Amino acid sequence: MKVVISTLNAKYIHTCLALRCLKAYAEPDYQLEMAEYTIKDPAMNIVTSLFEKEPDVIGFSCYIWNIEETIQVVSMLKKIRPELTIVLGGPEVSYDTKYWMERVPEVDFIVMGEGEESFKHLLQEIEGEQKYHFLFGTAYRKDGEVVISPPRPKFNLNEMNSPYRFAEDLSELGKRITYFETSRGCPFSCQFCLSSIETGVRYFDMEKIKEDLLYLIDNGAKMIKFVDRTFNIKRDYALEIFDFLIKNHKGCQFQFEITADIMRPEVLDFLNKNAPKGLFRFEIGVQSTNDATNELVKRRQNFKKLQRTVTMVKEGGKIDQHLDLIAGLPEEDYTRFKQTFNDVFEMRPEELQLGFLKMLRGTGLRLRAEDHGYVYMDHAPYEMLKNNILSFSDISRIKRVEDVLEKYWNDHRMDHTIEYLVEHTFSTPFDFFQDFGDYWEKQGWSRIGHQLEDLFLRLHEFLLDIDTEHLSVIEGLMKYDYFLHQKHKPRKVWWEHTLSKKEHSSLLKSLAHAPSLAGPSFESLQASEKELHKHSVTELLDFSLSHYLQTGTFLKEPEYLIVYYHTQTKEKQVFHLPLSSAKIVEA
C-alpha cells in the first residue's frame, strides 16, 4: 500500500511538523512519503505531482491558510483517481467535522485531533479488515451516512520516534524553518484560540529533546521555531533548554512563543548575561490591554508584569521581540483598540503584528458569536467583519494602520524618522499610522507596488500635504535613514542634494588632506580623495544630527553628514562635521 502525506504550506520556507510526526510514528510498519507544496503553487501542478507518485492512500494536513486550496486539489484528484483513498487531518477539520465530510464528499476519512495513533490505526484497517467502527478519533462514511467516532485518549509523547531525523530533510535544513515541539497543550483558556480546547500540558523527554536539537544543529539547521504554546510555563524546564542552546547553538537561531507576564526576572537576567545577541527571538501575544476584554475571553494577563519583561529584554539588547495584537476582540471598540495599540507601541517592540480576530472552528468565541454581534467570513480564515461595537468601516481603517505599520515600522526602513514623528509630530503613534494609512489609501498607493525610494517619497509627500512643522529636521532624519539602508553608495537619492558638485568635491578634497577634522575614525580610513569620491556621500543638515543621536534633543547647529561605504564588507560608517568647520570647504 503506497501512502503519501501532504500539505500546502503558506511559504516554501515553512515546513510541516505534523507530516513528520505521522511518518515517525507510522514507521517501520508503513513507509510514508512526504510531499510538501505551497498555497501559491497552481493546483494542476500539485495534482500532477501527487498523481505521478501513484499513491493508494493520500493524507492532507489542513489549516485555515490552506483548506480552500486543499479542497480544490482533493476534488481534482478524486476525479482522475476515483479509487484513491483520501484522508484529511489537522486543526481545521478536527472541529465541525460533519460539516467537512458533507461539504467535501471526495474525502473518505477525517482524523480528528492528535493524529499519530489514529492515522496509523486507520492505515491498518484500510489494509486489513476495514472495521472502522473500532477507530477512535476518526470520521468515516457508512451506507451514505457520516459516522464520527469518540475521541482518542491523549497520546503518550514518550512513544514518539524522532520526527527530525529523516534523510530527505537534511539538504533543506539550512534553507527552511524547522518547527520543533517540546510540549503539547496550553494551561490557559483564551476563547479565541484552539489551544484553549485541550486541557493540561504534556512534555517530551528532556534528553530526547536535547539529542534532537543537537542533531538538527550539527546537520546545518539555521532557524528552529519552537511551537510550544507557552514555552516558559515551567521556569526550570525553559531555563535548561535556554542554557543548552546557548552552549550548543553553532550559529543556529531559535524562536519561542512566551507568556511575558509569567517570565521570571532571574530567567531574563540569565539571558541578558549569557545569550549571544540574535540567538533568540521571542513572540509575545499581548492581544489587548483592556482588562474587561481579557476577562470576557478568559485571558489572564498582568500587563505591568508583561511590560517589565519586554522592557528587561529590550534593555538587555540580546533578543528581538515580536508582539501580537488582535483587533476585534469583544467590547473593544475603535477608541479602546487605539489605546491598546499605543500601550504596546510605547514599549517599541522590534516587530508589532496587528492581526484581526479570526472566529476559529471549535473556539468558545465562535460558539458565542451572537453574544457580541459578530459577523465573519463563511470560509477560512473566518476573519471578523464587524461586531456590536466595531463597524466594518472601523475594521477597514485599522487595516490601513496595519499596512503602514508593516512597511514603516516592522521593516525598520526609517527608525529614526518614525521615532521622531510619533514622539514630536503626532498626538500618538496610532494617530501617525492611521493618518498616513488613510492618506496612503486615498492616493491609491495600496494598489501599486513600491521600491525603497517610493516609501520615502510617499512619506515626504504626506508630510508636505499636512504642512508638518520642523520638516527640515524630519527630512534630515529621512536622509540619514535612507543612507543607512544602502549596502552600496546610492546612485540616486529621492531629494535635491544640499551640496553642489563643487561643494561636495571641495569638502572631500579638504577631508582627504585633513582627515582628523572628521575625527579619529575617519582618519583611520586612510582614504584618498579618489576613494572618498568613489565610496562616500555627503549632505548638509540644518541641525546637529550627532547631538540628536546622543541626547535625543535638537541643537540648531548645521552639520555635514558624511557616509562612507566599504565595498568589501558591505558595511558603512557615518561621520559628522559641524558647519563651524566650513572653512575647510574653501581650502
FENVEN-V973035 format. One record per pair of residues at least 12 apart in sequence whose ideal C-beta (glycine too) atoms are under 7 Angstrom apart, sorted by sequence separation. I is the first residue (numbers start at 1). J is the second residue. If there is no record, write none. Layout:
BEGIN
I_J ; I_J
END
This chain:
BEGIN
7_19 ; 74_86 ; 88_100 ; 137_149 ; 186_198 ; 287_299 ; 543_555 ; 97_110 ; 109_122 ; 122_135 ; 136_149 ; 185_198 ; 374_387 ; 445_458 ; 543_556 ; 544_557 ; 546_559 ; 562_575 ; 5_19 ; 35_49 ; 60_74 ; 121_135 ; 135_149 ; 136_150 ; 137_151 ; 187_201 ; 289_303 ; 373_387 ; 543_557 ; 545_559 ; 19_34 ; 35_50 ; 97_112 ; 136_151 ; 137_152 ; 185_200 ; 186_201 ; 325_340 ; 359_374 ; 372_387 ; 373_388 ; 544_559 ; 561_576 ; 562_577 ; 122_138 ; 136_152 ; 185_201 ; 325_341 ; 372_388 ; 479_495 ; 512_528 ; 542_558 ; 543_559 ; 545_561 ; 560_576 ; 5_22 ; 93_110 ; 118_135 ; 185_202 ; 359_376 ; 512_529 ; 541_558 ; 559_576 ; 560_577 ; 5_23 ; 35_53 ; 94_112 ; 118_136 ; 183_201 ; 184_202 ; 460_478 ; 540_558 ; 541_559 ; 559_577 ; 88_107 ; 94_113 ; 118_137 ; 183_202 ; 325_344 ; 559_578 ; 560_579 ; 16_36 ; 33_53 ; 86_106 ; 118_138 ; 183_203 ; 286_306 ; 475_495 ; 509_529 ; 512_532 ; 540_560 ; 541_561 ; 559_579 ; 15_36 ; 86_107 ; 87_108 ; 89_110 ; 182_203 ; 183_204 ; 323_344 ; 508_529 ; 511_532 ; 557_578 ; 558_579 ; 86_108 ; 87_109 ; 88_110 ; 89_111 ; 182_204 ; 360_382 ; 456_478 ; 538_560 ; 539_561 ; 85_108 ; 358_381 ; 359_382 ; 439_462 ; 538_561 ; 87_111 ; 113_137 ; 256_280 ; 258_282 ; 260_284 ; 358_382 ; 508_532 ; 538_562 ; 67_92 ; 112_137 ; 231_256 ; 253_278 ; 254_279 ; 358_383 ; 359_384 ; 508_533 ; 12_38 ; 39_65 ; 43_69 ; 47_73 ; 58_84 ; 62_88 ; 89_115 ; 111_137 ; 112_138 ; 231_257 ; 232_258 ; 233_259 ; 253_279 ; 254_280 ; 255_281 ; 256_282 ; 257_283 ; 258_284 ; 284_310 ; 323_349 ; 436_462 ; 456_482 ; 536_562 ; 537_563 ; 3_30 ; 5_32 ; 9_36 ; 11_38 ; 39_66 ; 46_73 ; 50_77 ; 62_89 ; 63_90 ; 111_138 ; 112_139 ; 157_184 ; 182_209 ; 230_257 ; 231_258 ; 232_259 ; 256_283 ; 322_349 ; 325_352 ; 327_354 ; 356_383 ; 357_384 ; 536_563 ; 10_38 ; 57_85 ; 58_86 ; 59_87 ; 60_88 ; 61_89 ; 62_90 ; 63_91 ; 64_92 ; 78_106 ; 224_252 ; 226_254 ; 229_257 ; 239_267 ; 246_274 ; 253_281 ; 255_283 ; 321_349 ; 322_350 ; 325_353 ; 328_356 ; 329_357 ; 356_384 ; 405_433 ; 508_536 ; 536_564 ; 3_32 ; 4_33 ; 5_34 ; 6_35 ; 7_36 ; 8_37 ; 9_38 ; 10_39 ; 43_72 ; 47_76 ; 51_80 ; 55_84 ; 56_85 ; 61_90 ; 63_92 ; 109_138 ; 110_139 ; 226_255 ; 228_257 ; 230_259 ; 235_264 ; 238_267 ; 242_271 ; 246_275 ; 321_350 ; 322_351 ; 323_352 ; 324_353 ; 325_354 ; 326_355 ; 327_356 ; 328_357 ; 401_430 ; 404_433 ; 535_564 ; 6_36 ; 8_38 ; 39_69 ; 43_73 ; 47_77 ; 51_81 ; 57_87 ; 59_89 ; 62_92 ; 74_104 ; 89_119 ; 109_139 ; 222_252 ; 223_253 ; 224_254 ; 225_255 ; 226_256 ; 232_262 ; 249_279 ; 320_350 ; 323_353 ; 325_355 ; 326_356 ; 327_357 ; 535_565 ; 546_576 ; 4_35 ; 8_39 ; 62_93 ; 75_106 ; 109_140 ; 217_248 ; 221_252 ; 222_253 ; 232_263 ; 239_270 ; 282_313 ; 322_353 ; 324_355 ; 326_357 ; 507_538 ; 545_576 ; 74_106 ; 108_140 ; 201_233 ; 217_249 ; 235_267 ; 297_329 ; 401_433 ; 404_436 ; 535_567 ; 43_76 ; 71_104 ; 74_107 ; 108_141 ; 217_250 ; 246_279 ; 297_330 ; 401_434 ; 404_437 ; 452_485 ; 118_152 ; 195_229 ; 203_237 ; 206_240 ; 210_244 ; 214_248 ; 296_330 ; 314_348 ; 400_434 ; 403_437 ; 504_538 ; 87_122 ; 117_152 ; 217_252 ; 296_331 ; 293_329 ; 311_347 ; 401_437 ; 404_440 ; 282_319 ; 284_321 ; 286_323 ; 287_324 ; 293_330 ; 310_347 ; 397_434 ; 400_437 ; 403_440 ; 457_494 ; 101_139 ; 113_151 ; 117_155 ; 178_216 ; 281_319 ; 286_324 ; 287_325 ; 288_326 ; 293_331 ; 400_438 ; 456_494 ; 112_151 ; 113_152 ; 116_155 ; 280_319 ; 281_320 ; 282_321 ; 283_322 ; 284_323 ; 285_324 ; 286_325 ; 287_326 ; 292_331 ; 293_332 ; 310_349 ; 356_395 ; 413_452 ; 499_538 ; 525_564 ; 261_301 ; 277_317 ; 282_322 ; 284_324 ; 307_347 ; 400_440 ; 499_539 ; 85_126 ; 114_155 ; 261_302 ; 268_309 ; 277_318 ; 281_322 ; 288_329 ; 397_438 ; 400_441 ; 453_494 ; 498_539 ; 499_540 ; 19_61 ; 97_139 ; 188_230 ; 287_329 ; 290_332 ; 330_372 ; 413_455 ; 498_540 ; 18_61 ; 173_216 ; 178_221 ; 186_229 ; 187_230 ; 275_318 ; 403_446 ; 425_468 ; 6_50 ; 102_146 ; 116_160 ; 180_224 ; 182_226 ; 186_230 ; 261_305 ; 268_312 ; 272_316 ; 275_319 ; 288_332 ; 518_562 ; 16_61 ; 101_146 ; 157_202 ; 178_223 ; 180_225 ; 183_228 ; 261_306 ; 268_313 ; 271_316 ; 4_50 ; 173_219 ; 174_220 ; 177_223 ; 178_224 ; 179_225 ; 180_226 ; 181_227 ; 182_228 ; 187_233 ; 260_306 ; 263_309 ; 272_318 ; 290_336 ; 489_535 ; 157_204 ; 158_205 ; 173_220 ; 174_221 ; 180_227 ; 181_228 ; 265_312 ; 271_318 ; 354_401 ; 489_536 ; 490_537 ; 98_146 ; 154_202 ; 164_212 ; 173_221 ; 174_222 ; 177_225 ; 179_227 ; 261_309 ; 271_319 ; 354_402 ; 407_455 ; 489_537 ; 4_53 ; 170_219 ; 260_309 ; 98_148 ; 162_212 ; 165_215 ; 260_310 ; 289_339 ; 290_340 ; 4_55 ; 97_148 ; 164_215 ; 289_340 ; 354_405 ; 2_54 ; 3_55 ; 6_58 ; 164_216 ; 288_340 ; 521_573 ; 2_55 ; 3_56 ; 7_60 ; 352_405 ; 421_474 ; 507_560 ; 522_575 ; 2_56 ; 3_57 ; 4_58 ; 5_59 ; 6_60 ; 7_61 ; 289_343 ; 420_474 ; 483_537 ; 521_575 ; 1_56 ; 10_65 ; 289_344 ; 1_57 ; 328_384 ; 333_389 ; 334_390 ; 519_575 ; 333_390 ; 352_409 ; 417_474 ; 420_477 ; 518_575 ; 8_66 ; 286_344 ; 331_389 ; 352_410 ; 7_66 ; 182_241 ; 328_387 ; 351_410 ; 518_577 ; 59_119 ; 334_394 ; 417_477 ; 479_539 ; 517_577 ; 8_69 ; 337_398 ; 416_477 ; 417_478 ; 8_70 ; 328_390 ; 414_478 ; 416_480 ; 417_481 ; 517_581 ; 416_481 ; 476_541 ; 480_545 ; 57_123 ; 415_481 ; 328_395 ; 414_481 ; 476_543 ; 517_584 ; 297_365 ; 413_481 ; 57_126 ; 476_545 ; 472_542 ; 473_543 ; 514_584 ; 327_398 ; 18_90 ; 413_485 ; 510_584 ; 510_585 ; 489_565 ; 488_565 ; 510_587 ; 507_585 ; 506_585 ; 483_563 ; 506_586 ; 473_554 ; 480_561 ; 503_585 ; 487_570 ; 345_429 ; 342_428 ; 342_429 ; 342_430 ; 341_430 ; 30_120 ; 25_116 ; 338_430 ; 22_115 ; 26_119 ; 30_123 ; 22_116 ; 26_120 ; 21_116 ; 25_120 ; 18_115 ; 22_119 ; 26_123 ; 91_194 ; 192_297 ; 191_297 ; 190_297 ; 191_298 ; 190_298 ; 189_298 ; 190_299 ; 188_300 ; 3_123 ; 1_127 ; 27_161 ; 34_168 ; 192_326 ; 25_160 ; 24_160 ; 25_161 ; 24_161 ; 24_162 ; 21_160 ; 24_163 ; 23_163 ; 21_163 ; 20_163 ; 23_166 ; 17_163 ; 20_166 ; 15_176 ; 14_176 ; 15_177 ; 17_179 ; 13_176 ; 14_177 ; 15_178 ; 13_177 ; 15_179 ; 17_181 ; 192_357 ; 197_362 ; 194_360 ; 196_363 ; 194_362 ; 196_364 ; 194_363 ; 193_363 ; 192_363 ; 191_363 ; 191_364 ; 192_365 ; 191_365 ; 17_227 ; 96_361 ; 95_361 ; 95_362 ; 92_380 ; 64_358 ; 68_379 ; 68_380 ; 67_380 ; 64_380 ; 65_381 ; 64_381 ; 64_382
END
